[in-house]
Amino acid sequence: MGGFPDGSLLDVIGTNPAVLRGYPQNGGADPAGFSGRNFVAANLEYRFPLGHPQRGWRWLPVFLRHLHGAVFADAGHAWTDGFRLDDVKTGAGVALGADTSLGHVLPFTGVLGLARGFAAGGETKVYFRVGLAF
């Protein structure tokens, strides 16, 4: 648990099952605080539209469909011996995204975000993610 997954699109095993933005990938220098045989995670995200340009740029085969913003909060805990409410890690942040299509056929979304982890090991992290649109 922790961070945004670093794995490639084809690396399903190496990516985290739980996203905890504002923390290093897999707990960074202290992976024991981010791993265990059990975990619980919650993500709350509110997305809102910023615009619907529905435009391309010159002759390039990229089409910008929608711009959106988001505010989010994450919480999570991983444990082996016993759940402790005091060990739950929390984070929050903001993000800007764009829904586009490549060649007017393949839809994908790009997101640029800023997250802050509030518990021990938390950091202020900038992240960028590109993936299939949903």
Secondary structure by P-SEA (a helix, b strand, c coil): ccccccccccccccccccccccccccccccccccccccbbbbbbbbbbbcccccccccccccccccccccccccccccccccccccccccccccbbbbbbbccccccbbbbbbbbbbccccccbbbbbbbcccc
